[in-house]
């Protein structure tokens, strides 16, 4: 998808190649959390649908934090994608890729990262037109070694690995030729969020 490719390329020029996987338990935390990450230079924000506050958090961040590029994560159905787009989500990420979800993302035409863990899944997502993909769960599915193996037969596919990625190893993933970004939750530790220690999140973002 040309639009998909051009948008990711544009965003990578404007933002760090880090996509925090954000879980919002309290809606009041959404905007200050996003502001803290953006202040540290992390602008691609994946707000997951793991809690009931996810959709509204996307809308509030979109309105209050204009420098953020707000996406939706943990999308497991077409109707979830449609709901998130109505709230202003600019990109979408799923842990896997069903036929309905791939079709919905195709109809939308925006930046979507289907979740893949095997060569067959990579082929399926690529046949649907998605050459930017989420490799998940990265560490459990073979980590860097698996990504290196996928680079041979799928030289035109690039990945955003998530799952088991943190401050100690994310640079190793970014060093791979077929990795354009990494995702993880280490930038939003629950202890800091619960304490509303937003400066801690900014410091973590600056450090990456």
C-alpha positions as CSV (number, residue, x, y, z in Angstrom):
1,X,0.0,0.0,0.0
2,X,1.6,3.3,-1.1
3,X,-0.3,5.3,1.5
4,X,0.8,2.9,4.2
5,X,4.4,3.1,3.2
6,X,4.5,6.9,2.8
7,X,2.9,7.5,6.2
8,X,5.3,5.2,8.1
9,X,8.2,6.8,6.3
10,X,7.0,10.3,7.2
11,X,6.4,9.4,10.8
12,X,9.8,7.8,11.2
13,X,11.4,11.1,10.0
14,X,9.5,13.0,12.8
15,X,9.5,10.6,15.7
16,X,11.7,8.1,17.5
17,X,11.3,4.5,16.3
18,X,9.7,3.5,19.6
19,X,6.0,2.7,20.0
20,X,5.0,2.5,23.7
21,X,2.2,0.0,24.3
22,X,-0.1,2.0,26.5
23,X,-2.7,0.6,28.9
24,X,-5.0,3.2,30.3
25,X,-6.8,2.1,33.5
26,X,-7.8,5.6,34.6
27,X,-9.0,7.9,31.9
28,X,-7.7,11.0,33.7
29,X,-4.2,9.6,33.2
30,X,-4.4,9.5,29.4
31,X,-3.6,13.1,28.5
32,X,-0.7,13.7,31.1
33,X,0.8,10.3,30.2
34,X,0.8,11.2,26.5
35,X,2.2,14.7,27.2
36,X,5.0,13.1,29.2
37,X,6.0,10.8,26.4
38,X,5.8,13.4,23.7
39,X,7.9,15.7,25.9
40,X,10.6,13.0,25.8
41,X,10.5,12.8,22.0
42,X,8.3,9.6,21.8
43,X,5.3,10.6,19.6
44,X,3.9,7.3,18.2
45,X,1.5,6.3,20.9
46,X,-0.3,2.9,20.7
47,X,-3.3,3.1,23.1
48,X,-4.5,-0.4,23.6
49,X,-8.0,-1.7,23.9
50,X,-7.2,-3.8,26.9
51,X,-9.3,-1.7,29.2
52,X,-12.7,0.1,28.8
53,X,-11.0,3.5,28.8
54,X,-9.0,2.8,25.6
55,X,-11.3,4.3,23.0
56,X,-12.1,7.5,25.0
57,X,-8.4,7.9,25.8
58,X,-7.6,8.0,22.0
59,X,-10.1,10.8,21.5
60,X,-8.9,12.8,24.4
61,X,-5.2,12.5,23.5
62,X,-6.0,13.3,19.9
63,X,-7.7,16.5,21.0
64,X,-5.3,17.6,23.8
65,X,-1.9,16.5,22.5
66,X,-1.5,17.7,18.9
67,X,2.1,16.6,18.7
68,X,1.2,13.0,19.4
69,X,0.6,10.5,16.6
70,X,-2.2,8.4,18.3
71,X,-2.9,4.8,17.2
72,X,-5.0,2.0,18.5
73,X,-3.5,-1.3,19.7
74,X,-4.8,-4.8,20.7
75,X,-7.4,-4.6,17.8
76,X,-8.9,-8.1,17.4
77,X,-12.0,-7.4,15.3
78,X,-13.2,-5.2,12.5
79,X,-15.7,-3.4,14.6
80,X,-13.0,-2.4,17.1
81,X,-11.0,-0.9,14.3
82,X,-14.0,1.0,13.0
83,X,-14.8,2.3,16.5
84,X,-11.2,3.4,17.0
85,X,-11.1,5.2,13.7
86,X,-14.2,7.2,14.8
87,X,-12.3,8.3,17.8
88,X,-9.4,9.6,15.7
89,X,-6.9,6.8,15.7
90,X,-4.2,7.5,13.0
91,X,-2.8,3.9,12.9
92,X,-3.8,0.5,14.1
93,X,-2.0,-2.5,15.5
94,X,-3.3,-6.0,16.1
95,X,-1.8,-9.1,17.8
96,X,-2.8,-11.3,14.9
97,X,-4.6,-10.9,11.5
98,X,-8.1,-12.4,10.8
99,X,-9.7,-12.2,7.3
100,X,-12.3,-9.7,8.5
101,X,-9.7,-7.4,10.1
102,X,-7.5,-7.5,7.1
103,X,-10.5,-6.6,4.8
104,X,-11.5,-3.8,7.1
105,X,-8.0,-2.4,7.2
106,X,-7.8,-2.7,3.4
107,X,-11.0,-0.7,3.0
108,X,-9.7,1.9,5.4
109,X,-6.4,2.2,3.6
110,X,-4.5,3.7,6.5
111,X,-1.4,2.5,8.4
112,X,-2.1,-0.9,9.9
113,X,0.3,-3.4,11.4
114,X,-1.1,-6.9,11.3
115,X,0.3,-9.2,13.9
116,X,2.4,-12.1,12.6
117,X,4.6,-14.7,14.2
118,X,5.2,-17.3,11.3
119,X,6.3,-17.2,7.7
120,X,2.8,-18.2,6.6
121,X,1.3,-15.3,8.5
122,X,3.8,-12.9,7.0
123,X,2.8,-14.2,3.5
124,X,-0.9,-13.8,4.3
125,X,-0.5,-10.2,5.5
126,X,1.7,-9.3,2.6
127,X,-0.8,-10.8,0.1
128,X,-3.4,-8.4,1.6
129,X,-1.1,-5.5,0.9
130,X,0.6,-5.0,4.2
131,X,4.4,-4.9,4.1
132,X,4.7,-3.2,7.5
133,X,3.8,-5.8,10.1
134,X,3.9,-6.4,13.8
135,X,6.1,-9.3,14.9
136,X,4.4,-10.6,18.0
137,X,5.2,-12.1,20.5
138,X,8.7,-11.2,19.5
139,X,10.8,-13.0,22.2
140,X,8.6,-16.1,22.3
141,X,8.4,-16.3,18.5
142,X,12.2,-16.5,18.1
143,X,13.4,-12.9,18.7
144,X,16.2,-11.5,16.6
145,X,17.1,-14.8,15.2
146,X,13.6,-15.3,13.7
147,X,13.6,-11.8,12.3
148,X,17.0,-12.4,10.6
149,X,15.6,-15.6,9.1
150,X,12.5,-13.8,7.8
151,X,14.7,-11.2,6.1
152,X,15.8,-13.7,3.4
153,X,12.5,-14.7,1.8
154,X,10.7,-11.5,2.8
155,X,13.1,-8.8,1.8
156,X,10.3,-6.3,1.1
157,X,8.6,-6.7,4.6
158,X,9.6,-4.7,7.6
159,X,8.6,-5.3,11.2
160,X,7.7,-3.6,14.5
161,X,8.5,-6.3,17.0
162,X,6.7,-6.3,20.4
163,X,6.6,-8.7,23.3
164,X,9.5,-9.2,25.6
165,X,11.2,-6.0,24.4
166,X,12.6,-3.6,27.0
167,X,15.3,-1.1,27.8
168,X,17.9,-3.9,27.8
169,X,17.4,-5.2,24.3
170,X,15.4,-2.8,22.1
171,X,18.5,-1.4,20.5
172,X,19.5,-4.9,19.3
173,X,16.1,-5.2,17.5
174,X,16.5,-1.7,15.9
175,X,19.9,-2.7,14.6
176,X,18.2,-5.3,12.3
177,X,17.7,-4.3,8.7
178,X,14.1,-5.4,8.6
179,X,13.0,-3.6,11.8
180,X,11.6,-0.1,11.4
181,X,10.4,0.4,15.0
182,X,10.0,-1.5,18.3
183,X,7.1,-1.6,20.7
184,X,6.9,-2.2,24.4
185,X,5.5,-1.2,27.8
186,X,8.8,-0.3,29.5
187,X,8.2,3.4,28.9
188,X,5.0,3.4,30.9
189,X,5.8,1.3,34.1
190,X,2.7,0.8,36.1
191,X,4.3,2.0,39.3
192,X,5.1,5.4,37.8
193,X,1.7,5.7,36.1
194,X,-0.1,4.8,39.4
195,X,1.9,7.5,41.2
196,X,1.3,9.9,38.4
197,X,5.0,10.4,38.2
198,X,5.0,11.9,34.7
199,X,8.5,13.1,34.9
200,X,9.7,9.5,35.2
201,X,8.0,8.7,31.9
202,X,9.6,11.7,30.2
203,X,13.0,10.7,31.5
204,X,12.5,7.2,30.1
205,X,11.5,8.6,26.8
206,X,14.4,10.9,26.6
207,X,16.8,8.0,27.4
208,X,15.7,5.9,24.5
